[in-house]
Amino acid sequence: MDEVEDLNQLIRELNEDQPARGEPGSSVRLEGWLQTLVQRAGSDLLLVPGAPPAIRVDGRLLPLPQAPLSGEEIEEAVLPVLSSRARSRFAQESVTDLSYKVHGLGRFRLNLHRERGRPAATIRALPTDPPRLASLGLPPGAEALTRLPRGLVLVGGPTGSGKTTTLAALVEEINRRDARHIVTIEDPIEYEHPHRSSLVEQIEVGVDAPDFPSALRAAMRQAPDVLVVGEMRDPETMRIALAAAETGHLVFTTVHTTDVASAVSRIADSFPAERQNTIRQELSMALAAVLTQMLLPRKGGGRVAAAELLIASYGTRQHIRKNALQHLHQEIALTKKQGSITLEESLARLAKDGLVEVEEARARAAHPEEFENQLRVG
């Protein structure tokens, strides 16, 4: 009898784990919410205990006409689609990320986490094809970033500002035009890039490599022309990325910052105080450009990007070495002929073109007087 019970227990354990051994399984309830998300052309599905499911459409949250969810209901809806690795990470760290594909609906980025001790989830819809750079409404100078032979390009912005989309568009531009070897390192992979003129390898952290530093070190031995690091989360990843940019590679990466100066300071400030001067020296040599962006409500619906772009110059490098980052804004104005543009100029263009409300643009300007001057120009 004991042997029979042991066998039954073993069968139950195997059956419970089976969906996670290969591709993630399915969840009827989750797929119903995702179907609504896709039908409404939403960007995100939010599942938070104590509230009904909500979707984000054009930046606004819209609750679905359903009862509030419990943490247990969220867990029951989401756990079936997790791989065994993702389940293990959630159990150990209370957070996990993965890409998730639903036949007939598309691909999604899923983040399962805890809030007040209860499971919660945020799921983002991913376009099936990488976007074209021209479709994002970024400054003309952004295209020049894809033609750089080497150096570090930082793409900054707050969460949900489209940084990953911009990275994908930069890769797509190079992929369509140039015969180069591109290696991306992501957690998880969001946009799938086909081989076009370039050869594209996509490394997923947690699947193809244990972490960003390991993946980046390995990528350096794969003769890449272009390296794309989904996010620089730790000093070791930053150190390797700087070394790669200094040794002739073109490196794109994202940082969670709101302007050019904070994007630069974020790198050096991540290191111990005794190393920061050395890092500033390395960064001043490696940095090629900084692009920061934010999304604003578009008149008539949708959202539009406002951006700030600094193409690194001799003056830029001197300011970084001296940690005089307050002068970088002035440096943007001095390098306009190279493609640089201030956030205020970008906001003023959007307002004058009738794409956003003037008051909305004015509220986002970090230098109000400059914004007003730009409104009066032309």
N, C-alpha and C positions, 0 to 999 in steps of 0.2 A: 504493500500500500504506500509506504514511504517512497519507494522508487517511482511509482506511478505519479505521486504528487510532485516529486522532484522533476520528473519529465514534463509534466504539465506546466510547472513554473518556468522551466527553461523555454518551452514553446511560447509562453506568454511574453517573456522577455525578448525573445527573438522577433516576435511579431510587432511588439512595441517599437523596437529599434529599426525595423526593416525599412520604413520610408526614409529614414535618415542615412541609410548606408549608400544610397545612390543619389538620384536627384531628389530635391525636396518633394514632399507629398503635396496634398491639396487640402483646402479648407473651403467648404461650400459657402459658409457665412462670409469669410474674408473675400472670396471672389465676387460675391454679390455686392459688397461695398466697393470693390475695385471697379466693377462694371459701372456703377453709378459715377465713380470718379472719372472714368474715361468718357462716359456719355456726356458729362457736364464740362468736359475739357478742363478738369481741375488739375492742379499740380501735386497736391498732397492729400493723404487721408490721415486723420489724427484720431487715435483711439485712446481716450483718457478715462480712467475710472471716475464714476460719478457724473459723467456727461454722455450724451448721445454721440455716435460717430459724427465727425465733422470733416468736410472737405474744403480745401482752399482753392478758390476760383478767382483769378486775377488779383491775388494777394489778399482777398477777403475770406474769412472763415464762414462757412455755411453749415449749420447743424442739420443732419438728416432727420426726417420725421420718425424717429425711433426712440425707444426707451433708453434711459441712461444705462451705461455698461458697468459691470463690476470688473474688478481685476481678474477674477476667475474666468469670466466670459472672454476677456481679451486674450488671456493666456490660451484658452481652449481654441480660439480662432486662429492664433498665430503659430503656436508651437508645431502643428502638423507640417508646416511648410519649411521648418528649419532643418538644416543638415545636422548630423550628429556633432560636428565640430562647433556649429553655431549654438546648439543646445548646451554643449559643455561650457562654452565661453559665458553664456548667459547665467548658467548655474554658478560659475566661479566668480564672475566679475559683475553680474547684474546688468550687463549691457552687451549687445551683439549687433553686428551689421552684416547684411548679405544682400546680394542681388537675387531677384526672384522673377521667374518667367511664367506667365500664364498663357496657355495656348488660346489664341483668338483675342487676347486683350493687350499683351505687350510685356515689357520688362519693367520691374520696379526695384527701388532700393528700399530695403526694410531695416528699420532700427527698432529693436525691442529693448526696453529699459525699465527701470523701476522709478516710481515717484511715490513718496510717502510709504515705501515698502510694498507697493502694488505694481503689477505689470502694466505698462503702457507702451504704445507703439506709434511710430510715425513712418508712413510709407509714401515714397515719392514716385510719381510716374516718370518713366524715362522714355524719351523719343526713340523710335526704332532705328533711326539713322542719325549719324553725327550731323550737327547743324553746320551750315555754311557761314563763314565769318561775316559776309556781307549782310546776312539776315539779322544780325544781332544789334545793329545800329551803333556800333562802337566807333570811336574816332578813326579817321583814315590812317593815322599812324599805327594802328593796331596791326594792319597787314604787314607793315615793315618788320614786325617782330618775327614773322615766319621766315624772313630772309636773312636773319642774323646768322653769321657763321659759327658763333660760339658765345658763351656767356650765360649768366643767370637772369632769368626773367621771372619776376614775382607778380602774381595775380592776386590782388587783395580785395577784401570786401567782407561785410557781415554775413552771417549765416543766411542762406536763401537768396543771395544776391546774384547768383548765376556764375560763380567762379568756375565750377566744374564744366558748365556748358561752354564757357569761353575757352578753357583748356582744350576741350574736345574740338571746337571750331578751329583753333590754331593747328592742332594735329591734322585735322581734315584738310586744311589749306596746304600744308606741306605734303601730305599724302597724295593729293591730287596732282601736285605740280612737280615734285622733286623725287629723284631716285635716292632715298636715304633710308637708313636703318633706324627705326623709331622703337624705343622700348618704354612702355608705360608701366608704372607701379601704382596700384590702386587698392583701396579697401572700402567697399568692394568695387569691381569693375562696373562702370555705369554705361558708358557708350561702347559698343562693339565696333571696332574699326576694321573694315575689310582691307586686304592688300590691294593697293591701287598702283601708283607709280612707286611708292615706298613699300618696304617690308615692315610690318607692324607686329611687334610682340607685346602682349598684354599680360602682366604678372599680377595676380591677385594675392594680396597678403592674407595669410591664413589658409590658403589653398595651394599656391605655388611657392610660397616662401613664408617663413615664420613671422617676419616683421619687416618694417621698412628698411632699416639699416642693412639687414642680411640681403634683401632683394636688391638694394642699390649697389652694394659691394659686388654681388654676382653680376649685375647688369654691366658694370664697368669692364668686366672681362668678356663681354659679348660683342665688342667692337661696335657700340652704338654711335650714331651721329647725333641723335636727339634723345634726350631722357625727359620723361614726364613723371614727376613725383606728385601723386594726388594731393598730398598734404605733408608739410614738414612739421611733425609733431614733437620732435625731440632733438636735442643738441647733436646727437650722433648722426642722425639723418641730415641735419643742416651742414655738419662738417664735411660729410662725404659729397653732398651736392655742391658745396663750394669748391671742393677739390676737383670735381668733375668739370665744373664750369671753367676753372683756371687752367685745366689741361686740355682744352680744345673742344669740349662738348657744348652743345646748346641744351640748357636745362630749363624746363618750365616747371613751376610749382605754385601752390596756393598758400596764402597766409590769411588768418582771420584778423584783418585790420580795416580801417576806414579811410586812410589817406596814405600818400606816398611816404611821408616821414615816419609814421607809425609802422608801416610795413618794413622799412629799413631797420628801425630800432628794435622791432620784434626779434630779428635774427640775433643781434648782438646781446640783447637783454636775456636771451635764453641760456646764455653761458655764465659760468661763475665769474665774479667780478675780476679776478686776476687774469682771465683769458679774454676779456671783452675788447681790449685794445688790439690784441692780435687778430681777433675775428673781424674787427672793423677794417683792419688793413687788408685782410683777405677778401672781405666783401667789397671793398672799394675797387679792387682789381677785377673781381669776378662779375660784378653787377653790370648787366647790359640795359635793363629797363625795368620799370615798375608800372603796372597798370592796376588801378583800383576802380571799383565800380559799385553802383547801387541801382536798385530798381525803383521806378516811380510809377504811379498810376497813369496810364495813358488816357487822354480824352477819348470817350466813346468805348472804353473797355480795353482790357489787357494791360500790359506793363511795358515800360521802355527803360533802357539803360542810360544812366549818366556816368561818365567816366573821367578819370584823371590819369594822364599818361606822362611819365618822365622817361625820356631817352637819356641814358647816362652819358655825361660829358666829363671833361677834365675838372670843371668846377664841382660837379657832383661828387667825384671821387675825393677831392680835397675836403669837402664838407663832411663826408662820411668818416674820413680818417681823423678829423678833428672833433668828431661827434657834434658838429654844428648843424644838426638836422633841421633847425628852424629856418635855415636858408634854402632848403630844397624847393620850397614853393616858388621862391624867386628864380631858382634855376630852371623851373618848368617854363617860365615866361621867356627866359634867355635862350631856350632851345626849341622854340616854336617851329623854326625852319626845319628842324630835324623830325618834327612830328609830335612834339610834346604839346599837351593841352591841359589847362587847369580845370578843376571840377566846376568852377564858376562859369568858365566859358562854355563848357558842355551843357550845364543847366540853362544858361541863357539861350543857347541855340535851340534847345528843346522847347523853351517857352516861346521864343520868337517864331518858331516853325509851327506853333499851335499844337504841339504834341502833348504838352502837359500844361496844367494851370500855372500861371505866374506865381501865385502864392505858394503852391506846392514846391516849385523850384526854389523860390526864395527861402523857404523854411529849411531846405537842405544845404544851403550855401554855408561854407565854413568862413568865408570872407565876404560879408554882406556888401561892403562898399565896392569890391571888385565885381560882384554879381550885378549891382545896379549900373556900373560903368559899362559892363558887357551888354546889358539890355539896351543901352543907348547907342551902342556902336552899330552902324549899318542899319 
